Amino acid sequence: MTRMAAERATTRPTDRRHPLVAAAMVVPLAFALAFMTGGIDAVVTQASSVAGTLGR
């Protein structure tokens, strides 16, 4: 192994994603999975029942 290849193999990448970028990548997938499995309907149902309870 050459010296340059050895340095590349042992150095850790310093570039990391910003947490907001990671969230922007994951949130659409989470919404898609929630929509496909009916999770959004469950959240809407729960929110409306909580809103009804708080409105009394």
Rosetta silent file (secondary structure, phi, psi, omega in degrees, C-alpha in Angstrom):
SEQUENCE: MTRMAAERATTRPTDRRHPLVAAAMVVPLAFALAFMTGGIDAVVTQASSVAGTLGR
SCORE:     score description
SCORE:     0.000 S_00000001
   1 L     0.000  134.677  179.319    0.000    0.000    0.000 S_00000001
   2 L   -76.369  166.577 -177.886    1.352    3.391   -0.871 S_00000001
   3 H   -63.042  -41.752 -178.781    1.662    6.123    1.715 S_00000001
   4 H   -64.736  -42.558  179.177   -1.211    8.174    0.217 S_00000001
   5 H   -65.781  -37.478  178.885   -3.520    5.139    0.166 S_00000001
   6 H   -66.189  -39.303  178.692   -2.589    4.293    3.750 S_00000001
   7 H   -65.793  -40.463  179.038   -3.398    7.840    4.873 S_00000001
   8 H   -66.418  -34.536 -177.443   -6.781    7.725    3.146 S_00000001
   9 H   -73.500  -28.152 -175.561   -7.571    4.363    4.703 S_00000001
  10 H   -98.572  -16.393 -179.114   -6.784    5.482    8.240 S_00000001
  11 L   -83.089  144.014  178.659   -8.256    8.987    8.264 S_00000001
  12 L   -92.001  143.195  177.902  -11.836    9.442    9.371 S_00000001
  13 L   -67.364  134.979 -179.112  -14.128   11.608    7.309 S_00000001
  14 L   -96.765  -14.120  179.615  -14.688   14.957    8.975 S_00000001
  15 L   -79.376  119.546  176.732  -17.633   15.972    6.796 S_00000001
  16 L  -124.429  153.701  177.637  -20.871   15.235    8.584 S_00000001
  17 L   -74.991  144.262  173.034  -24.403   16.153    7.677 S_00000001
  18 L   -68.822  143.496 -178.972  -26.075   18.913    9.580 S_00000001
  19 H   -55.822  -33.485  178.382  -28.944   17.536   11.710 S_00000001
  20 H   -68.641  -34.278  177.240  -31.472   19.618    9.757 S_00000001
  21 H   -67.267  -41.780  177.833  -30.260   18.103    6.492 S_00000001
  22 H   -63.373  -41.165  178.540  -30.636   14.630    7.958 S_00000001
  23 H   -65.812  -39.354  178.824  -34.136   15.479    9.174 S_00000001
  24 H   -64.290  -26.771  177.653  -35.062   16.881    5.763 S_00000001
  25 H   -79.752  -33.463 -173.037  -34.031   13.566    4.243 S_00000001
  26 H   -88.807  -35.086 -173.851  -35.943   11.410    6.731 S_00000001
  27 H   -58.839  -45.651  178.473  -39.180   13.354    7.244 S_00000001
  28 H   -60.174  -37.930  177.206  -40.616   12.774    3.736 S_00000001
  29 H   -65.639  -40.046  178.701  -39.994    9.052    4.073 S_00000001
  30 H   -63.614  -42.404  177.721  -41.653    9.036    7.491 S_00000001
  31 H   -64.151  -40.937  179.398  -44.715   10.809    6.091 S_00000001
  32 H   -62.725  -44.116  178.775  -44.895    8.386    3.172 S_00000001
  33 H   -65.919  -39.562  178.525  -44.731    5.378    5.493 S_00000001
  34 H   -64.859  -40.067  179.452  -47.322    6.896    7.827 S_00000001
  35 H   -65.732  -42.646 -177.658  -49.636    7.589    4.890 S_00000001
  36 H   -68.986  -29.589 -177.096  -49.236    4.066    3.487 S_00000001
  37 H   -98.868    2.297  178.809  -49.905    2.393    6.830 S_00000001
  38 L    82.963   12.492 -178.551  -52.812    4.619    7.870 S_00000001
  39 H   -68.206  -31.196 -179.465  -50.850    6.368   10.604 S_00000001
  40 H   -67.247  -40.934  177.620  -51.932    9.836    9.494 S_00000001
  41 H   -61.611  -38.749  179.391  -55.607    8.946    9.935 S_00000001
  42 H   -65.617  -40.694  179.513  -54.868    7.689   13.443 S_00000001
  43 H   -65.973  -42.364  179.258  -53.075   10.919   14.363 S_00000001
  44 H   -63.267  -42.157  179.365  -55.931   13.038   12.987 S_00000001
  45 H   -62.389  -45.356  179.429  -58.463   10.964   14.916 S_00000001
  46 H   -64.451  -42.343 -178.894  -56.501   11.295   18.162 S_00000001
  47 H   -64.391  -39.806 -179.637  -55.965   15.030   17.672 S_00000001
  48 H   -69.041  -35.426  178.778  -59.657   15.645   17.044 S_00000001
  49 H   -70.641  -36.331  176.373  -60.654   13.672   20.136 S_00000001
  50 H   -67.047  -42.345  178.070  -58.133   15.594   22.275 S_00000001
  51 H   -62.234  -38.077  176.819  -59.387   18.876   20.829 S_00000001
  52 H   -65.664  -39.117  179.023  -62.955   17.826   21.654 S_00000001
  53 H   -67.211  -40.992 -179.796  -61.953   16.947   25.202 S_00000001
  54 H   -71.333  -25.418 -178.211  -60.164   20.260   25.713 S_00000001
  55 H   -77.852  -13.136 -177.624  -63.119   22.152   24.273 S_00000001
  56 L   -70.431    0.000    0.000  -65.543   20.909   26.937 S_00000001
